């Protein structure tokens, strides 16, 4: 075992100050919620099919395809302005 301290060898990036004043958004948007809902549904189908065994291979693939569709829907909604900071979500004062 080494006698070196656990704090030695830190990278320069780990010791830099982080600006916590910037709002991250955390994906709280219709695009994010819709994407997560669709992908959770696909994951549930895939998990159930996985537990059923080899006869449910087609059902597993359907679940994976639903998850990929959810990802595409999320990108589409973000492009349409429903993502974090999107133009469809900004209030114009009316």
C-alpha positions in Angstrom: 0.0 0.0 0.0 1.1 3.5 -0.6 1.7 6.2 2.0 0.4 9.0 -0.3 -2.5 11.1 0.7 -5.8 10.7 -1.2 -5.8 14.4 -2.0 -2.5 14.4 -3.8 -2.6 14.0 -7.6 -5.9 16.0 -8.0 -6.4 17.3 -11.5 -6.5 21.1 -12.1 -10.1 20.8 -13.2 -11.2 19.3 -9.8 -9.8 22.3 -7.9 -11.3 25.0 -10.0 -14.2 27.1 -8.7 -17.5 26.1 -10.1 -20.1 28.9 -11.0 -23.3 27.7 -9.3 -25.2 30.9 -10.2 -26.0 29.6 -13.7 -29.4 27.9 -14.0 -29.0 24.5 -15.6 -32.7 23.9 -16.5 -32.5 20.2 -15.6 -34.6 19.3 -18.6 -37.9 20.5 -17.1 -39.7 20.9 -20.4 -42.5 19.2 -22.3 -39.9 17.7 -24.6 -38.0 16.1 -21.7 -41.1 14.8 -19.9 -42.6 13.3 -23.1 -39.2 11.7 -24.0 -38.9 10.2 -20.5 -42.5 8.9 -20.5 -42.2 7.2 -23.8 -38.8 5.7 -23.0 -40.0 4.4 -19.6 -42.9 2.7 -21.4 -40.6 1.1 -23.8 -38.2 0.0 -21.0 -41.1 -1.6 -19.1 -42.1 -3.6 -22.2 -38.5 -4.7 -22.8 -38.0 -5.6 -19.1 -41.1 -7.7 -19.0 -40.2 -9.4 -22.3 -36.6 -10.1 -21.0 -38.1 -11.8 -17.9 -40.3 -14.0 -20.1 -37.3 -15.5 -21.9 -36.5 -16.4 -25.5 -40.1 -16.7 -26.8 -40.6 -13.0 -26.2 -37.7 -11.8 -28.3 -40.0 -9.9 -30.6 -41.6 -8.2 -27.7 -38.2 -7.2 -26.3 -37.2 -5.7 -29.7 -40.5 -3.8 -29.8 -39.7 -2.3 -26.4 -36.2 -1.2 -27.6 -37.8 0.3 -30.8 -40.3 2.3 -28.6 -37.3 3.6 -26.6 -35.6 4.8 -29.8 -38.9 6.4 -31.0 -39.1 8.2 -27.7 -35.6 9.6 -28.2 -36.6 10.8 -31.7 -39.7 12.4 -30.4 -37.7 14.3 -27.8 -35.3 15.6 -30.4 -38.2 16.6 -32.6 -40.0 18.4 -29.8 -36.8 20.2 -28.8 -36.3 21.3 -32.5 -40.0 22.5 -32.5 -39.3 24.8 -29.6 -40.6 22.7 -26.7 -37.2 22.1 -25.1 -35.5 24.0 -22.2 -35.4 27.7 -23.3 -37.4 26.9 -26.5 -39.2 29.7 -28.3 -42.7 28.1 -27.7 -42.2 28.2 -23.9 -41.2 31.8 -23.5 -43.8 34.1 -22.1 -44.5 37.2 -24.2 -46.4 38.9 -21.4 -49.9 38.0 -22.6 
